[in-house]
Amino acid sequence: MEKILFDLIESKSSKKIHYKEFIETALYHPTKGYYQRNVIKIGKNGDFYTSSNVGDVFGRTLGRWFAYCLGNFSIEPVIVELGGGTGKIAQNILSFMKTHHPTLLEKLKYIIVEKSQHHQNIQKQLLSKWNQVEFYTNIESLGELNGIIFSNELFDAFPVHVIEKRQNIYYEVWIVKGENGLEEHLEPLSDKGILDYLKTYDIKLKNNQRLEIPLPMMDFYESLVQKLERGILLSVDYGYTNEEWNDSLHREGSLRGYYQHKMIRDVLKHPGEMDITHHIHWDSLMQCGLNYGFQYNLLMEQTEFLISCGILKDLEETFDPNPFSEASKRNRAIRSLLMPGGISSYFRALVQCKNVKGCDRNLFPEKV
């Protein structure tokens, strides 16, 4: 992968690439990109965990809430999962509906949009018995949508530009070939797309502050919200509001890598061998939704979201002395998702509604 990046830099007349190209190549190169390689990425033997690794309760809870929404609002029985990963969330959602909402399941269409061929192969194998599932590689293949669209840790994996403010001047951070490998190089910011983004979403940096600018994510998101004619859009991820970005704790930005369950601050290391991620901009997503006809935004902590969706209904009250029983394992998984400092502490859920009457009053079966 390092040679591929060197060749890419050498192919440029300027002999440099911006962070967007670096991340795009490191993650999505057709043969050497991290997400395209045929290796385990998620879970104990991978590089990172997601909420879907904590038993089946995350998918079951989503399934419970989706069934509630499809039964109480005038939206079609269509669920679109963006970036399906291993397919485990889909399997748990469908299994829950098979047991608790079989009539709904018969009418349901479940669409997975997955760019990675490696992950789509895993999904097709895991979900082969579910004839409700359809697979796509991009949202452009989808027509106008009416239903529920959701993603779990999708937006943080989009390539980003990186900028930095020094002595009241904005710079873009570029990648060049140095004596000891890949190095950063700063040049005054001139990219119109970045400048427009800063102005549109009223983002101002302090001196010596660095920030990731998610132009590809916003392009994708704008296409997505325009496709949804009526329904609910759920985005689960980690990120900050504009106010939180101004905290001194975030002055170095949030770009980082995950390699064998270790956080790597220098993302130029191990290209193609580790996940590269960043915290997303919640205010940008909310404002963009409003710009394209969404009438409702609700940003909440993942713990609050899961409780509102009814996760506690899965918490068995009876004590089972067998620690390996399904009830005991599920109870432990629920506690690990909800306990302070647990995995949910790092995530938020953004729920956005478009042309859904009553969603501002009756969005959840449980009141928190």
C-alpha positions as CSV (number, residue, x, y, z in Angstrom):
1,M,0.0,0.0,0.0
2,E,2.8,2.4,0.7
3,K,4.2,2.0,-2.8
4,I,0.7,2.6,-4.2
5,L,0.5,5.9,-2.2
6,F,4.0,6.9,-3.3
7,D,3.1,6.3,-6.9
8,L,-0.1,8.3,-6.5
9,I,1.9,11.2,-5.1
10,E,4.4,11.0,-7.9
11,S,1.6,11.0,-10.4
12,K,0.6,14.5,-9.3
13,S,2.2,17.5,-10.8
14,S,2.3,19.1,-7.3
15,K,3.8,15.9,-5.8
16,K,1.2,15.9,-3.0
17,I,-2.2,14.5,-2.2
18,H,-4.8,15.8,0.3
19,Y,-6.0,13.7,3.2
20,K,-9.2,12.8,1.3
21,E,-7.2,10.9,-1.3
22,F,-4.9,9.3,1.2
23,I,-7.9,7.9,3.3
24,E,-9.8,7.0,0.1
25,T,-6.9,4.9,-1.1
26,A,-5.9,3.4,2.3
27,L,-9.5,2.3,2.9
28,Y,-11.1,1.6,-0.5
29,H,-8.3,0.7,-3.0
30,P,-9.8,-2.1,-5.1
31,T,-7.3,-4.7,-3.9
32,K,-5.2,-3.3,-1.1
33,G,-7.7,-1.0,0.7
34,Y,-8.5,-1.9,4.3
35,Y,-12.2,-2.4,3.6
36,Q,-11.6,-4.5,0.5
37,R,-9.1,-6.9,2.0
38,N,-10.4,-10.4,2.8
39,V,-9.5,-10.2,6.6
40,I,-11.6,-10.0,9.7
41,K,-12.1,-6.4,10.8
42,I,-14.8,-6.3,13.4
43,G,-14.9,-8.2,16.7
44,K,-12.3,-9.9,18.9
45,N,-10.1,-11.0,16.0
46,G,-10.4,-7.7,14.1
47,D,-9.4,-4.2,14.8
48,F,-12.5,-2.7,16.5
49,Y,-15.8,-3.4,18.1
50,T,-19.3,-2.0,17.3
51,S,-22.5,-2.2,19.2
52,S,-23.5,-5.2,17.0
53,N,-20.8,-7.2,18.6
54,V,-22.5,-7.1,22.0
55,G,-24.8,-10.1,21.6
56,D,-28.0,-9.7,19.5
57,V,-29.6,-7.0,21.7
58,F,-28.7,-4.0,19.5
59,G,-30.3,-5.6,16.4
60,R,-33.3,-6.8,18.5
61,T,-33.8,-3.3,19.9
62,L,-33.7,-1.8,16.5
63,G,-36.1,-4.4,15.2
64,R,-38.5,-3.6,18.0
65,W,-38.4,0.1,17.3
66,F,-38.7,-0.4,13.5
67,A,-41.7,-2.6,13.9
68,Y,-43.3,0.1,16.2
69,C,-42.6,2.8,13.6
70,L,-43.9,0.8,10.6
71,G,-47.0,-0.1,12.6
72,N,-47.8,3.4,13.9
73,F,-46.7,5.8,11.1
74,S,-47.8,5.9,7.4
75,I,-44.6,4.6,5.9
76,E,-44.0,1.6,3.7
77,P,-42.5,-1.6,5.2
78,V,-39.1,-0.9,3.8
79,I,-35.8,-0.9,5.8
80,V,-32.6,0.3,4.1
81,E,-29.4,-0.4,6.0
82,L,-26.4,1.6,4.8
83,G,-23.1,-0.3,5.2
84,G,-24.2,-3.6,6.5
85,G,-20.9,-4.8,7.9
86,T,-21.0,-8.5,8.7
87,G,-24.8,-8.6,8.2
88,K,-25.3,-9.4,11.9
89,I,-27.6,-6.4,12.6
90,A,-29.8,-7.4,9.7
91,Q,-29.9,-11.0,10.9
92,N,-30.9,-9.9,14.4
93,I,-33.6,-7.5,13.2
94,L,-35.1,-10.1,10.9
95,S,-35.0,-12.8,13.5
96,F,-36.7,-10.6,16.0
97,M,-39.5,-9.8,13.5
98,K,-39.9,-13.4,12.6
99,T,-40.7,-14.2,16.3
100,H,-42.6,-11.1,17.3
101,H,-44.0,-9.6,14.0
102,P,-44.4,-12.4,11.4
103,T,-47.1,-10.6,9.5
104,L,-45.0,-7.5,9.1
105,L,-42.0,-9.7,8.1
106,E,-44.0,-11.2,5.2
107,K,-44.5,-7.7,3.7
108,L,-41.1,-6.3,4.6
109,K,-38.4,-5.4,2.1
110,Y,-34.9,-5.2,3.6
111,I,-32.2,-3.5,1.5
112,I,-28.5,-3.5,2.3
113,V,-26.3,-0.9,0.6
114,E,-22.7,-2.1,0.9
115,K,-19.7,-0.8,-1.0
116,S,-17.2,-3.4,0.2
117,Q,-17.4,-6.6,-1.9
118,H,-15.7,-8.5,1.0
119,H,-18.5,-7.5,3.4
120,Q,-21.3,-8.1,0.9
121,N,-20.0,-11.7,0.3
122,I,-20.2,-12.2,4.1
123,Q,-23.7,-10.7,4.2
124,K,-25.0,-12.8,1.4
125,Q,-23.8,-16.0,3.1
126,L,-25.2,-15.1,6.5
127,L,-28.5,-13.9,5.2
128,S,-29.1,-16.5,2.5
129,K,-32.3,-17.8,4.0
130,W,-34.0,-14.4,4.2
131,N,-35.8,-13.8,0.9
132,Q,-36.7,-10.3,2.1
133,V,-33.1,-9.0,1.6
134,E,-31.8,-7.2,-1.5
135,F,-28.2,-6.1,-2.0
136,Y,-26.9,-3.0,-3.6
137,T,-23.5,-1.4,-3.9
138,N,-24.6,2.2,-4.0
139,I,-27.5,4.4,-3.3
140,E,-27.6,5.7,-6.9
141,S,-29.2,2.3,-7.8
142,L,-32.1,3.0,-5.5
143,G,-35.2,4.9,-6.6
144,E,-37.3,7.2,-4.5
145,L,-37.6,5.8,-1.0
146,N,-40.5,5.5,1.5
147,G,-39.6,3.8,4.7
148,I,-36.8,3.6,7.2
149,I,-33.1,4.2,6.4
150,F,-30.5,3.6,9.1
151,S,-26.7,3.3,9.5
152,N,-24.5,2.3,12.3
153,E,-20.9,3.7,12.3
154,L,-21.1,4.6,8.6
155,F,-20.4,8.3,8.3
156,D,-17.2,8.2,10.4
157,A,-15.5,6.1,7.7
158,F,-15.9,8.6,4.9
159,P,-12.7,10.2,3.6
160,V,-12.1,13.8,4.9
161,H,-10.0,16.8,4.2
162,V,-8.0,18.1,7.1
163,I,-7.5,21.8,7.9
164,E,-5.6,23.7,10.6
165,K,-5.6,27.4,11.7
166,R,-2.3,29.0,12.5
167,Q,-1.8,32.7,13.3
168,N,-5.3,33.5,12.0
169,I,-4.6,31.8,8.6
170,Y,-6.4,28.6,7.5
171,Y,-4.3,25.8,6.0
172,E,-5.1,22.5,4.3
173,V,-3.0,19.6,5.4
174,W,-1.5,17.6,2.5
175,I,0.5,14.4,2.3
176,V,3.9,14.3,0.6
177,K,6.7,11.7,0.2
178,G,9.4,12.5,2.8
179,E,12.8,10.9,3.5
180,N,11.3,8.6,6.1
181,G,8.0,7.9,4.3
182,L,4.7,9.7,4.2
183,E,4.7,13.2,5.8
184,E,2.3,16.1,6.3
185,H,2.7,19.4,4.5
186,L,0.6,22.6,5.1
187,E,-0.4,25.1,2.5
188,P,-2.8,28.0,2.7
189,L,-6.4,26.9,2.3
190,S,-7.8,27.6,-1.2
191,D,-10.3,24.7,-1.8
192,K,-13.6,26.3,-2.6
193,G,-15.6,23.3,-1.4
194,I,-14.0,23.5,2.1
195,L,-14.4,27.3,2.3
196,D,-18.1,27.0,1.3
197,Y,-18.6,24.2,3.9
198,L,-17.1,26.4,6.7
199,K,-19.4,29.3,5.7
200,T,-22.5,27.2,5.2
201,Y,-22.3,25.5,8.6
202,D,-20.8,28.5,10.4
203,I,-17.6,26.7,11.5
204,K,-14.8,28.8,13.0
205,L,-11.5,27.4,14.2
206,K,-9.3,28.8,16.9
207,N,-5.6,29.3,16.4
208,N,-3.7,26.0,16.5
209,Q,-6.9,24.0,16.1
210,R,-7.2,21.2,13.5
211,L,-10.4,19.9,12.1
212,E,-11.6,17.2,9.6
213,I,-13.9,18.5,6.8
214,P,-16.3,15.7,5.6
215,L,-17.1,16.8,2.0
216,P,-17.6,13.3,0.6
217,M,-19.9,12.5,3.6
218,M,-22.0,15.6,2.9
219,D,-22.2,14.8,-0.8
220,F,-23.5,11.3,0.0
221,Y,-25.8,12.6,2.7
222,E,-27.4,15.2,0.4
223,S,-28.1,12.5,-2.2
224,L,-29.6,10.3,0.5
225,V,-32.0,12.8,2.0
226,Q,-33.2,13.8,-1.4
227,K,-34.1,10.1,-2.1
228,L,-36.3,9.8,1.0
229,E,-39.8,11.0,0.1
230,R,-41.4,10.0,3.4
231,G,-39.9,8.2,6.3
232,I,-37.4,8.1,9.1
233,L,-33.6,8.4,8.9
234,L,-31.5,7.0,11.8
235,S,-27.8,7.7,12.0
236,V,-25.9,6.1,14.9
237,D,-22.3,7.2,15.2
238,Y,-19.8,9.2,17.3
239,G,-19.4,12.9,16.7
240,Y,-19.5,16.4,18.1
241,T,-21.7,19.4,17.8
242,N,-20.2,22.7,16.7
243,E,-20.2,23.9,20.3
244,E,-18.3,20.8,21.4
245,W,-15.7,21.1,18.6
246,N,-14.7,24.4,20.3
247,D,-13.7,22.6,23.4
248,S,-9.9,22.7,23.9
249,L,-9.9,18.9,24.2
250,H,-10.6,18.7,20.5
251,R,-8.1,21.2,19.2
252,E,-6.1,18.4,17.4
253,G,-9.1,17.1,15.6
254,S,-10.4,13.5,15.8
255,L,-8.7,11.7,13.0
256,R,-7.3,8.3,14.2
257,G,-6.7,4.7,13.3
258,Y,-7.6,1.4,14.9
259,Y,-5.1,-1.4,14.6
260,Q,-5.6,-4.6,16.5
261,H,-7.8,-2.9,19.0
262,K,-5.2,-0.1,19.6
263,M,-5.9,3.5,18.8
264,I,-3.2,5.0,16.5
265,R,-3.0,8.8,16.4
266,D,-0.7,8.9,13.4
267,V,-3.0,7.7,10.6
268,L,-0.1,7.7,8.2
269,K,1.1,4.4,9.8
270,H,-0.1,1.0,8.6
271,P,-1.9,2.3,5.5
272,G,-4.3,-0.4,4.2
273,E,-3.9,-2.4,7.4
274,M,-6.0,-0.4,9.9
275,D,-9.3,1.4,10.1
276,I,-9.2,5.2,9.8
277,T,-12.0,7.1,11.4
278,H,-13.1,10.5,12.6
279,H,-15.9,12.1,14.7
280,I,-18.7,13.4,12.5
281,H,-20.3,16.9,12.5
282,W,-23.8,16.5,13.9
283,D,-24.9,20.1,13.3
284,S,-24.1,19.7,9.6
285,L,-26.3,16.6,9.2
286,M,-29.2,18.2,11.1
287,Q,-29.0,21.5,9.1
288,C,-28.7,19.6,5.8
289,G,-31.8,17.5,6.7
290,L,-33.8,20.7,7.4
291,N,-32.5,22.2,4.1
292,Y,-34.0,19.3,2.2
293,G,-37.4,19.1,3.7
294,F,-37.0,17.1,6.9
295,Q,-39.3,18.5,9.6
296,Y,-37.8,17.0,12.7
297,N,-34.4,16.4,14.3
298,L,-33.7,14.5,17.5
299,L,-30.1,14.0,18.7
300,M,-29.7,11.7,21.7
301,E,-27.2,9.6,23.6
302,Q,-27.2,6.0,22.4
303,T,-28.1,4.8,25.9
304,E,-31.2,7.0,26.0
305,F,-32.1,6.0,22.4
306,L,-31.9,2.2,23.3
307,I,-34.0,2.6,26.4
308,S,-36.6,4.7,24.4
309,C,-36.7,1.9,21.8
310,G,-37.6,-0.7,24.5
311,I,-34.3,-2.5,25.2
312,L,-35.3,-3.1,28.8
313,K,-38.1,-5.4,27.6
314,D,-35.4,-7.9,26.8
315,L,-33.9,-7.7,30.3
316,E,-35.1,-10.8,32.1
317,E,-36.2,-10.2,35.7
318,T,-35.7,-13.8,36.7
319,F,-32.3,-15.0,37.9
320,D,-30.8,-17.8,35.9
321,P,-27.9,-19.6,37.7
322,N,-26.5,-20.8,34.3
323,P,-24.2,-18.0,33.1
324,F,-24.2,-19.6,29.6
325,S,-27.9,-19.5,29.1
326,E,-29.4,-17.2,26.4
327,A,-31.2,-15.2,29.1
328,S,-28.0,-14.6,31.1
329,K,-25.9,-13.8,28.0
330,R,-28.6,-11.3,26.8
331,N,-28.8,-9.7,30.2
332,R,-25.1,-9.2,30.3
333,A,-25.1,-7.7,26.9
334,I,-27.9,-5.2,27.8
335,R,-26.0,-4.1,30.9
336,S,-22.8,-3.7,28.9
337,L,-24.6,-1.5,26.4
338,L,-26.3,0.7,29.1
339,M,-23.7,0.9,31.8
340,P,-21.9,4.3,32.3
341,G,-18.6,4.2,30.5
342,G,-19.7,1.4,28.3
343,I,-19.8,1.3,24.5
344,S,-23.0,3.4,24.3
345,S,-21.2,6.3,26.1
346,Y,-19.3,7.0,22.9
347,F,-22.2,7.0,20.5
348,R,-25.3,9.1,19.7
349,A,-28.3,8.5,17.6
350,L,-29.7,11.2,15.2
351,V,-33.4,10.6,14.3
352,Q,-34.8,12.7,11.4
353,C,-38.3,12.5,10.0
354,K,-39.7,13.6,6.7
355,N,-43.4,13.9,6.0
356,V,-44.2,11.6,9.0
357,K,-47.2,12.9,11.0
358,G,-47.0,12.5,14.7
359,C,-43.3,11.6,14.9
360,D,-42.6,14.6,17.1
361,R,-45.0,13.3,19.7
362,N,-45.0,9.5,19.4
363,L,-41.6,8.6,18.1
364,F,-40.9,6.0,20.7
365,P,-42.9,3.4,22.6
366,E,-41.1,4.1,25.8
367,K,-40.8,7.6,27.4
368,V,-37.5,8.4,29.1
